[in-house]
Amino acid sequence: MIAFCTRDGVILCVAVSIATVLLIAAIGKFLHPLESLDSFDRVVSLFEFALLGAILYFRRHWQLWFLTGSVFSAWCGFALFWYFLELPCSCMGTMVHIPTLYSIAADVVFFAVSLSLARLTGAKKEWLYLSILLGFFLTLAGFAFGEGVYRHYLWESTN
């Protein structure tokens, strides 16, 4: 049995916590997608199911946490775009309505936690520095992707 105050216990608790949030988001997007983003939400939900499975299975590998931090930084940029347009967050579909600012904060926290777990599971400091730099670029890429999604799915339907 794993004691929760050990290194493995901490990793397991955090992995289960993040996987639980991803599970709720994936179910929400898959079963209750935003009407204008239904196909997009379902594809993202499948990615979230795969990510949560990887988190639970590969939780002891720093590379997974590097990847997870990268994903959350990109999602942060996507949520920032929605926030600036004053659109509601659809990160859990229409099943659960959360403020977009909350989603941004959660993405930042999960990014920081992912980097902490990367270090705890053996990542060298240089990889963490690279991850922080990459995180800024991925946030910008997520913002740009948010604009593309908005233009493709929502802009054309309102004009």
N, C-alpha and C positions, 0 to 999 in steps of 0.2 A: 504494500500500500504506500502511496506517495504522501509524505507529509507536506502540508501546504506552505510551510515556511522554508522549504528547501528550494533550490534553484529550479528543479523540475516541477515542483508544485506551483511556483510562481508562473512559470511558462505555461503550464496546463491551465491554470485559472484565467490567465489573460487570453490564451488561445480560445478557450470556451466562451469567454465573454465577447470577444470580437466575432467569433463564429455565430453566436446567438443573435447579435445585432444584424449580421449579414443574412442570417436565415429569415428573420422577420422582414428585412428589406426585400429579399428575393421572393418570398411568398407574396408579399404585398404587391410587388411589381408584376409577378406572374399571374396572380388571380384577380387583381384589381388594378390593371394598368391605367394610366392617364389616357383618356379617350383619344386625344390627338397624338399620343406617343405609344400606342398599344404594341406595335411590333418592336419598336426600339426598347421599350420597357421589358418585354419578354426576353429579348436577346441579352440584355444586361442582367436580368435575373438568372439566366443560365450561367453567365460568367460568375455571378456571386455564389451560386451553388458550388461551382468548381473551386472558387477561391476558398470558401469555407471548408471544403473537404481537404484542400491542400494545407490549410492552416492547421487543421486537427491532425493530419497525417505527418506533415513535415515540420512540425512546430519546433523541433530541436535543431533545425538547420538555419544558420544565419542568412543564407541566400533567400529563403522564403520570406524572412522579415524585411529584407532589403526590397524585394518585390512588393510585399504588402505595403510598405511605406510609400513606394512609388505610386501604387494604385490610389492610396488615400490622398496623396498630394495632387494627383490629376483630378480626382473627384472634388477636391477642395476648389480647384479652379473652375470646374463645371458649376458647382454650387454658387460660387462668387458671381458668375455671369447671371444666374437666375436671381440672385439677391439684388444686383444692380438694376435689373429690369422689374424688380418688385413682383416677381412671380413666385407662387408657392413651391416649396420643395416637393418633388415627386419621388424622393428617394425610397419611399416605401409604398409607392403607388398611391391609390386613393384610399387604401385601407386605414392608414394612420397618417394624420395630418400633423406635421411638425414644422415649426418655423424654419425658414431657410438658414437663418443665422445659427440656429442650433446645429444644423447639418454641417455648416462650415466649421463650427467649434469642434464637433465630433471628429471631423476629418483631420483637423490639426492635432487633436489629442491622440487619435489612432496613429497618425504619422509619427509623433514623438514616441509613443509606446512601441511602435514597430522598430524604430531605431534603437530604443533601449533594449528590446529583446534581441535585436541583431547583435548588439555588443555582448549581452549576457550569454548568447549562444556561440560566441567566438569570433565575431567580426572584428577586424583590426580597425583602429581609429581612422585610418586613411579611407576605408570604405564608408565609414559614417560621414566623413567630410564630403566625400563624393555624393553620398546619398542626399545630404542637405542641399548641395548645389543642384543636383538632378531634380530634387523636389521643387525648387523654385522654377526651373524650366518646365517641369511637368504641370505645375499649377498654371503657368501661362498657356501651355498646350491644352489643358482642360478647359480654360476660359475660352480659348479659340474654338475648341470642339463644341462647347456650349452654344456659341454663336452660330456655328454651322448647323447644329440640331435645331436651334430656334428658327433659323432661316428656312431650313428644309421642311420641318414639320409644322411650325406654328405661323410663321410670317406669311406663307403662301395661303394658309387657310383663313387668315384674317383680312387679307387684301384681295 
